[in-house]
Amino acid sequence: MFECRQRPVTNQLLARRLFPCAPCKSSLAFSLEMLEFASQLFVCMAPSNRAFAATTEAVLAANGFPFQTEDSLWRRFPSALLHYQILVQEVDTEVQRLAREPSIDQCGCYSPY
């Protein structure tokens, strides 16, 4: 992917349903589905980013997708998961705020619903 003003890398990743491991100069991205799975998994069990990352690295390596350096996933996954969970929380908060606000419909009439 190439960085440009019209299409930042973060936007390009999100368009592909990927989430960067850092807000700027990200070196790895995770699928939104994987981050949601981990979020839900850690609701049901004690969170262990190291165990989750080690297991994921082992499964990927066994399927022919090894990481170049040891602990690559473990170092980046917690950051991506944290930023993803913050984003989900912010979106939920904003949606709830908008749902509580009275709105003005298309004709400019006040509507409390």
Residue, then its C-alpha position, 0 to 999 in steps of 0.5 A: m500500500f502507498e500513502c497519499r493524501q487522498r487515500p491514507v493507508t489507514n483508510q485503505l486498510l479499513a476498506r479491506r476490513l483490516f485494522p492497523c496495529a498503530p495509528c501512524k506508521s503501522s507495520l502490521a494489520f489485523s482483520l476486524e473479524m479477528l479483533e472482534f473475536a479476541s474482544q469477545l473471547f476476552v470477555c469470557m476468559a482472562p485476557s492473555n494477549r501473549a497466549f493468543a498471539a503465540t497460538t495465532e503465530a503457531v497456527l499461521a506458521a503451521n499453515g505456511f505463513p510464518f513471521q520473520t521475527e519471534d514475537s512479532l504478533w505478540r508485540r503488535f497485537p495488544s496495540a491493535l486490539l486496544h485501539y480497536q476497542i477504543l474505536v468501538q467504544e467511541v462509536d457506541t458512545e456517539v451513536q447513543r448520544l445521537a439517538r438521545e438528541p432531538s432531530i430535525d427532519q428533512c423538511g426542517c420540522y422538529s421531531p423528538y424521535 
